[in-house]
Amino acid sequence: MISNQNRLIKHCFKLFLTLIIASSLSACSLMPVIIGGTTLTTISLVSDRRNMLTQIEDCALEIKINNAINKALKNNNSQKFAINVKSYNKMVLITGYVEKSSDIALVGKKSSSISNDIMIINQLQVRKPTNSFERSKERFLASKIKASLLRNKDVPSATINIIADQKRVFLMGRVTRLEGEKAARIAANTNGVEHVIKLFEYIDNKNK
C-alpha cells in the first residue's frame, strides 16, 4: 500500500519536471527528457490533449484521493486491500481489491467528498489479494496494449491511459469516437484481455 503511494508521488514529480521542461520548448518540439541519467519520457506539448495545468491537477488529485482512501480503510480496520487511482480530466477511476463490500462503499463515499467537480468511477472488487507475479502480469498486459496502440498511426496513443486490472482493461483519454473505437478494438484483440471498458472523453475532429 505504501509502495503504491510512493510510486504515485514519484510519477507525479516526474510529470511535473517534464512539464516544466516542456514549457520552455517550442510547441512542435519532440525530444527525450533526461534527468539524473534516466530518460523519463519523450515529450511533446501536443502529445497529451490535456493542457499542462490539467495534467498537474490530475496528478495532485490522484495523490489526494489515494491518501484519503488508504487512511479511511486503515481507520476502518481493513487490512488486505490495494487501490489504484487514475484521474483524467477529473474523471477518477478507482480499481483494485478490498476485503468486503462495505469497503467499496466507504471508498466511494470518501473519494466523492474530496471535490464537487470530479466524477468517481468506483471499480473496486472484493477478491483475494494479488501477488507480485499477478501484478507484473497486469503491467505487462498494459504495456502490450500500449505497444500496439503506438504502432497504429490512427490512434493518439500518447493521450490514452491504459489501466489493467486482472483481465479487465480500462481506457481513458480525449479522443474522437473513431479513435476510441480503434483503440478499444486493439485492446480487445490483445491476448489476455477479457473485458474492455471505455472511459473516453469524446471530442470532435476539429478540437483535436
N, C-alpha and C positions, 0 to 999 in steps of 0.2 A: 504494500500500500504506500509506504513511504517512498519506495523507489519510483513508483508511478508519478508521484508528485514531483520528485526531483527531476525526472525526465521531462515533465511538462514545463517546469520552470526553465530548465536548460534549453528546451526547444524555443520557448518564447524569447529568451535572452538572445539566442542566435538570430531569431527572426528580427528582433529589434535592431541588432547590429547590422544585419544585412540591409534592412530598410534605410538605415541612416546612410550607409554607403551608397545605396541605390539612389537616394535623393540627390546626391551630388553628381550623378551621371546624366548623360543625355537620355531622353525618353526612348530612344531607339537602341541604346547600347545593350549589349548582351555579353556577360563575362563571368568567369568563376570568381567567387569571393573567397579569399583565403585568409583566415585569422589564426594565428598561432600555429601555422604549418598545416592546418586542417582545412580542406575545402568544405565550406558549409553548403553551398548550393550554387547553381547557375542562375543568375538573376536577370530579370528584365522588368522594367516598370510596367510593361503591358502584359506580362505573363499571367498575373493573377488579376481577375476582373474586379476585385475589391480594391479600393484605394488604400494607401498606406495606413492612414489613421484607423480605418475599419479593421485591417489585419491586426494591428496592435491591440485594438479594443477587444477583438475576438480572443486573442491570446490571454489578455488580462481577465476576461470573463471566464475562460476555461479554468484558470488558476483559482479564481474566487469561488466558483461553483464546486470545483473538485475539493477544495479545502473545507467548504461548508458541509458537503456531503459526508466526507470522511469523519469530521468532528461529530456530526449528528448520529451517524451509525455507531461510532465508538461510545457515545453517551447513551445509546440505546442498548448497549452491551452486545452488539453484533460483533462477531469475531471473524467469520470467514466471508470475505467479500473482496471484490476487485472492481473498481469503477474506472471507466474511460469516458472522458468528457471532450466533446469536439464541438466547437462553435464556428458557424459560417454565416456571417452577416446577421448575427444574433439569433440564428436558428441553432438551438443547442441539442445535440444528440448525446444521450447517455446510454452506454452499453456496459456489459459485464455481468457479473453474477452476485447474488446475495443469498443469505441463508433462508429467508422466509418472505412471504408475500407482503407482510406488513412493512418490511424494509423497503420494498419497491414504492409503496405509498408514501413512506417517510421521505425518501429521496425526491419523489415528485413534488411534495409539498415544500421541502426545504429549498430545492433549486428554483422553484417558481417564485419564492419570496425574495430572491436576490434582486430582481428587477421587474418592472412592469412592462417593459418593451422588448421582452425576449419570448421566443417560442420554445417550449421544452418538449422534446420528443423522448419519452422515457421508454427505452427498450431493454431494461434490465430483465434478467431471468433468474428464477430460483433454480439453481442447479449445483452440482458438485463442483468444488474448486478445480480450476485447471492447473496443470503443472507447467513447468518451463518448456517442455517439449511441445505441448499443445499451443502455448503462446507463441513459440517460434514458428509453428505451422501457420498461425494466423498472420504473422508478419510476412511470411514467405508468400502466402496467398495474395495479400495486398500488393506485394512487390511484383508478382507475376501479372496482375491486372494492370498495374501502373506501366509496366514494360510494354504490354500490348497496346495500351492507350497511346503511349509515346510513338509507337510505330504507325499509328493511324493519323494522317495529316488532317483529317476532317474532324478530329476530336481535340478540343482545347485541354489537353491533359494537365497543363500547369495550373489550371483553375479548378480542377476536380479533386476533391479529397476522397480517399478510399478508406473505409473503416471495416475491417474484417472481424467478425465476432463468431467464432467457430466457423460454421459453413454459411453463415449469413453475411452478405456484403451490402454496406450502405454507401451510397454515392451522394456527395454534396458538392454544390458549386453553382455558379451563374452560367447558364448555358441556354442555347436555343432548344426548342423541342426536338429538332432533328439531331443536334449534337447529343442531347440527353439520351435519345433512343439508341443511337450508335454506341455510346459509352455503356449503356445498360446491356446491350446485346453482346458486346465484347466481354463484359464481366460475367454474364450468364453462361457464356461458352467456355469459360475458364474451368479447367479440371479442378474439382474440389468445391465448387460453388453450388449450393442448393437453392438459395433464395437471394434475389437482388431487390433492394428497397431503394427507390429513387427519392431523394430529398432535395431535388434541384430547385433553384430559383430561376424560373424561366424568363428569358428576355427576348426582345425582337432582334432580328439580324442587324438593324440599324443602330442598336445600342451596344453592339459587341465592342 
